[in-house]
Protein backbone atom coordinates (compact mmCIF):
# COMPACT_ATOMS: atom_id res chain seq x y z
CA UNK A 1 0.00 0.00 0.00
CA UNK A 2 1.45 3.38 -0.99
CA UNK A 3 1.94 6.05 1.62
CA UNK A 4 -0.25 9.14 1.55
CA UNK A 5 1.25 12.57 1.11
CA UNK A 6 1.20 14.39 4.45
CA UNK A 7 -1.54 17.00 4.67
CA UNK A 8 0.92 19.83 5.35
CA UNK A 9 2.72 19.04 2.08
CA UNK A 10 -0.53 19.07 0.12
CA UNK A 11 -1.48 22.39 1.69
CA UNK A 12 1.91 23.89 0.85
CA UNK A 13 1.65 22.56 -2.71
CA UNK A 14 -1.75 24.20 -3.15
CA UNK A 15 -0.53 27.57 -1.85
CA UNK A 16 2.58 27.31 -4.06
CA UNK A 17 0.34 26.56 -7.03
CA UNK A 18 -1.89 29.55 -6.30
CA UNK A 19 1.13 31.82 -6.07
CA UNK A 20 2.50 30.56 -9.40
CA UNK A 21 -0.85 31.03 -11.16
CA UNK A 22 -1.27 34.48 -9.66
CA UNK A 23 2.21 35.53 -10.76
CA UNK A 24 1.89 34.13 -14.27
CA UNK A 25 -1.72 34.88 -15.16
CA UNK A 26 -3.13 37.33 -12.60
CA UNK A 27 -5.88 37.07 -10.00
CA UNK A 28 -8.62 36.40 -12.55
CA UNK A 29 -6.99 33.07 -13.35
CA UNK A 30 -7.33 31.73 -9.82
CA UNK A 31 -9.95 29.00 -9.51
CA UNK A 32 -10.26 25.89 -7.39
CA UNK A 33 -9.96 23.64 -10.43
CA UNK A 34 -6.91 25.41 -11.81
CA UNK A 35 -5.10 25.56 -8.47
CA UNK A 36 -5.76 21.87 -7.86
CA UNK A 37 -4.56 20.93 -11.36
CA UNK A 38 -1.38 23.00 -10.91
CA UNK A 39 -0.73 21.29 -7.56
CA UNK A 40 -1.50 17.85 -8.97
CA UNK A 41 -4.32 17.07 -6.55
CA UNK A 42 -8.08 16.63 -6.78
CA UNK A 43 -10.21 19.79 -6.53
CA UNK A 44 -11.86 18.33 -3.44
CA UNK A 45 -8.52 18.77 -1.65
CA UNK A 46 -8.99 22.53 -1.86
CA UNK A 47 -12.37 22.32 -0.13
CA UNK A 48 -11.22 19.74 2.41
CA UNK A 49 -8.19 21.74 3.47
CA UNK A 50 -9.10 25.37 2.79
CA UNK A 51 -12.89 25.50 2.38
CA UNK A 52 -12.44 26.92 -1.12
CA UNK A 53 -10.30 29.37 -3.07
CA UNK A 54 -10.41 32.17 -0.54
CA UNK A 55 -8.92 29.89 2.09
CA UNK A 56 -5.88 29.42 -0.12
CA UNK A 57 -5.68 33.15 -0.79
CA UNK A 58 -5.83 33.71 2.97
CA UNK A 59 -2.88 31.38 3.42
CA UNK A 60 -1.02 33.22 0.65
CA UNK A 61 -1.71 36.51 2.46
CA UNK A 62 -0.33 35.02 5.68
CA UNK A 63 2.72 33.61 3.91
CA UNK A 64 3.47 36.98 2.34
CA UNK A 65 3.31 38.88 5.61
CA UNK A 66 5.28 36.20 7.45
CA UNK A 67 8.01 36.33 4.79
CA UNK A 68 8.09 40.12 4.88
CA UNK A 69 8.25 40.03 8.69
CA UNK A 70 11.24 37.66 8.50
CA UNK A 71 12.97 40.04 6.09
CA UNK A 72 12.42 42.99 8.45
CA UNK A 73 13.46 40.93 11.48
CA UNK A 74 16.64 39.92 9.64
CA UNK A 75 17.80 43.51 9.18
CA UNK A 76 21.05 44.17 11.05
CA UNK A 77 20.22 46.72 13.75
CA UNK A 78 23.79 47.45 14.89
CA UNK A 79 23.29 50.98 13.57
CA UNK A 80 19.64 51.69 14.43
CA UNK A 81 19.31 54.55 11.94
CA UNK A 82 20.81 52.58 9.07
CA UNK A 83 18.54 49.68 10.02
CA UNK A 84 15.48 51.78 9.20
CA UNK A 85 16.85 52.47 5.73
CA UNK A 86 17.57 48.74 5.39
CA UNK A 87 13.97 48.01 6.34
CA UNK A 88 12.91 50.17 3.42
CA UNK A 89 15.22 48.22 1.14
CA UNK A 90 13.83 44.92 2.45
CA UNK A 91 10.26 46.10 1.85
CA UNK A 92 11.14 47.21 -1.69
CA UNK A 93 12.98 43.97 -2.46
CA UNK A 94 10.04 41.87 -1.30
CA UNK A 95 7.54 43.85 -3.38
CA UNK A 96 9.68 43.74 -6.52
CA UNK A 97 10.44 40.02 -6.17
CA UNK A 98 6.83 38.99 -5.48
CA UNK A 99 4.49 41.59 -6.97
CA UNK A 100 1.55 39.20 -7.30
CA UNK A 101 1.71 38.23 -3.64
CA UNK A 102 2.20 41.88 -2.71
CA UNK A 103 -0.99 42.71 -4.59
CA UNK A 104 -2.93 40.13 -2.54
CA UNK A 105 -1.49 41.60 0.65
CA UNK A 106 -2.03 45.28 -0.09
CA UNK A 107 -4.38 45.71 -3.05
CA UNK A 108 -7.07 43.07 -2.35
CA UNK A 109 -6.50 41.96 -5.93
CA UNK A 110 -8.61 38.79 -5.67
CA UNK A 111 -12.30 39.58 -6.04
CA UNK A 112 -14.37 38.61 -3.02
CA UNK A 113 -11.40 38.02 -0.75
CA UNK A 114 -11.08 39.70 2.62
CA UNK A 115 -8.40 38.64 5.11
CA UNK A 116 -9.61 36.57 8.01
CA UNK A 117 -9.05 37.94 11.54
CA UNK A 118 -6.23 35.42 11.97
CA UNK A 119 -4.58 36.54 8.72
CA UNK A 120 -4.94 40.17 9.73
CA UNK A 121 -3.03 39.28 12.89
CA UNK A 122 -0.06 38.21 10.74
CA UNK A 123 -0.14 41.58 8.97
CA UNK A 124 -0.17 43.32 12.34
CA UNK A 125 2.76 41.21 13.55
CA UNK A 126 4.71 42.16 10.43
CA UNK A 127 4.09 45.84 11.08
CA UNK A 128 5.26 45.21 14.64
CA UNK A 129 8.71 44.31 13.29
CA UNK A 130 9.02 47.80 11.81
CA UNK A 131 7.74 49.34 15.04
CA UNK A 132 10.48 47.47 16.93
CA UNK A 133 13.13 48.94 14.63
CA UNK A 134 11.68 52.44 15.17
CA UNK A 135 11.79 51.94 18.95
CA UNK A 136 15.46 50.95 18.74
CA UNK A 137 16.18 53.99 16.56
CA UNK A 138 14.47 56.25 19.10
CA UNK A 139 16.42 54.67 21.96
CA UNK A 140 19.67 55.20 20.02
CA UNK A 141 18.83 58.84 19.29
CA UNK A 142 18.62 58.30 15.53
CA UNK A 143 14.92 59.21 15.51
CA UNK A 144 13.22 61.86 17.63
CA UNK A 145 11.15 60.60 20.54
CA UNK A 146 7.50 60.14 19.71
CA UNK A 147 4.90 57.51 19.05
CA UNK A 148 6.80 54.60 17.42
CA UNK A 149 3.61 53.25 15.85
CA UNK A 150 2.91 56.59 14.19
CA UNK A 151 6.49 56.89 12.93
CA UNK A 152 6.46 53.32 11.61
CA UNK A 153 3.21 54.05 9.79
CA UNK A 154 4.79 57.13 8.19
CA UNK A 155 7.70 55.05 6.93
CA UNK A 156 5.46 52.22 5.72
CA UNK A 157 3.09 54.61 3.95
CA UNK A 158 5.92 56.36 2.15
CA UNK A 159 7.52 53.15 0.89
CA UNK A 160 4.14 51.69 0.01
CA UNK A 161 3.39 54.76 -2.06
CA UNK A 162 6.65 54.41 -3.97
CA UNK A 163 6.05 50.70 -4.58
CA UNK A 164 2.48 51.32 -5.75
CA UNK A 165 3.49 54.06 -8.16
CA UNK A 166 6.33 51.93 -9.53
CA UNK A 167 4.11 48.88 -9.99
CA UNK A 168 1.60 50.99 -11.88
CA UNK A 169 4.30 52.57 -14.06
CA UNK A 170 3.45 56.01 -12.65
CA UNK A 171 6.99 56.96 -11.72
CA UNK A 172 8.55 59.85 -13.64
CA UNK A 173 12.12 59.72 -12.34
CA UNK A 174 14.82 58.22 -14.52
CA UNK A 175 16.57 56.28 -11.74
CA UNK A 176 14.08 54.67 -9.37
CA UNK A 177 16.78 53.11 -7.20
CA UNK A 178 18.53 56.43 -6.61
CA UNK A 179 15.15 58.06 -6.00
CA UNK A 180 14.26 55.39 -3.42
CA UNK A 181 17.53 55.97 -1.57
CA UNK A 182 16.97 59.73 -1.55
CA UNK A 183 13.43 59.22 -0.28
CA UNK A 184 14.67 57.05 2.60
CA UNK A 185 17.37 59.60 3.44
CA UNK A 186 14.82 62.43 3.40
CA UNK A 187 12.49 60.47 5.68
CA UNK A 188 15.29 59.75 8.14
CA UNK A 189 16.43 63.39 8.13
CA UNK A 190 12.87 64.48 8.82
CA UNK A 191 12.57 62.04 11.71
CA UNK A 192 15.93 62.87 13.27
CA UNK A 193 16.01 64.69 16.61
CA UNK A 194 16.38 68.47 16.32
CA UNK A 195 19.91 69.79 16.83
CA UNK A 196 20.68 71.00 20.34
CA UNK A 197 19.77 74.63 20.93
N, C-alpha and C positions, 0 to 999 in steps of 0.2 A: 504494500500500500504506500503510495507516495505521500510525502509530508506536505502539509498545507503551508502556504506562505503566511508568516506571522501578520496579524492585523495591522501592526504599526508600520510594516513595510508596505502593505497595500495602501494604507492611508497616505504615506509619504509619496508613493508612486502616483496617486491621484492628484495630490497637490502639485507635484512636479509637472505632471501632464497639463494641469490647468495653467500653470505659469508659462509653459512652453507655448501653448495655444494662444494665450493672451499676448505674449511677446511677438509671435509670428503673424497672427491674424486679427488681433484686436478683441475687445470685449464682446462684440456682437457674435463672435465665433464660439463663445463658450456655451456648451450644452452638456447635459448629463451624458448623452450618447457619445458625443465627440470626446469628452474627457475620459470616459471609460475605455473607448477604443484606443486612445493614445496611451493609456496606462496598461492596456492589455488585460482588462478585467471586464466582467459583466456589468451592465448598467445598474443592476440591482445593488452592486457593491457601493455605489455612490449613495443610494438611499439608506442602505443598512448602516453605513459608517458616518454619513454626513447629513442625512435627511434631505438630500437634494443639492443642487448646484450652489446655492447660497452658503451652505455649510462648508463647501470647499473654498469658496471665496473668503469666508470668514477665517479659515485656517491660513489662507494666503496672506490676508491682512495681518494676522498675528505673526506669521513668519517674517514678513517684511519689517514690522516694528521691532521684533526681537533681534533681527540681523542688524538693523540700524542702531539699536541700543548697544549691541556688542561692539559695533564700530566706534561709537562714542565712548564707551567704557574703556576701549583699548587705546584711547589717545593718551600719550605720555603727558602727565601733568606736572613734570618737574618744574617747568616754567608755566605758572598758572595762566598768565596772559597769552602766551604762545599757544597754550592748550585750547583756548577758545577759538583762535584762528584755525587750529587743526580740526576742531569740531566742525567748523564750517566746511573745511576741505573734505572731511569724512561724509558729511551730509551730501555735498555736491557729488562726490564719487559714487555714493550709493544710488542717487537719483539718475546719474548718467549711465551707470552700469545696468540698472534694472528699471527702466522707465515705465514698463507696463505694470510692474508691481507697485511702483511709486504712484501710478495713477489710481490703482485700487485703494491705496492707503489715503491719498489726499484729494482725489478728484471724484470719488464715488463713481468710477467709470462704468461699473456693471449695473445696468438697469435693475431696479428693484432690490438692490443690496443695501442694507444698513448694518453697520458693525453691531455685533451682540455686545451686551454689557461686559462680558468677559474679554472680548477682543478689545473693546475700548480701554480696558484696564491695561493691556499691553502697550497701547499707544501712550497712555499716561505714564507708565513706567519708563518708556523710552524718553519722553520729555524730562522725566526726573533725572536721567543721566546728564542732560545739559544743565539742569538746575544745579546739580552737584558740582559741575565744573565752574559755574558762575559763583557758587558759594566759596570755592577754593580761591578763585580769582579775587573775590572781595576780601577774603582773609589775608591774602598776600599783598593787598594794596594795589593790584593791577586794575581793579574796577572799583568805582566809588560805592560806598555803602548804600544799600537800598533794598528793595524787595527782589530777591533773587529769581522768583518766579516771573515777575514782570520783566526783568532784564533778559531772562532766558527767552521769554516770548518775543521780545523785540528782536533778538538775534535770529530766532527761528523764523519769524515773519519775514525778515529781510532776505534771508537765504532762500526761503520758500518762494518769495516773489521773483528772485533772480532765476531760480530753477524753472518756475512756471513760464516766465517770459521766454527763456531759452528753449524750452520744450515746444512752445507754440511759435517759434521762429519770429518772435517780436523784439529781439534784441537788435540794437542799431550800432553797437560798438564793434570795431574791427577785431579786437582781441578780447574774447570773453574771459579767458583765463586771467589776463592782466587786470581786467575790470573787476573780476571776482576778488582778486587779492586787494585791490584798492578799496573795494567796498568793505571787506573785513577790517582793513586797517582804519578806515574812516569810522566804522562802528566802534572799534576798540578805543580810538582816540576820544570819541564822544562819550564813552562810558568811563574813561579814566578819571581818577580823583582830580579835583581842581588843584592847581599848584598852590603851595603854601603862600599865605598873604605876606 
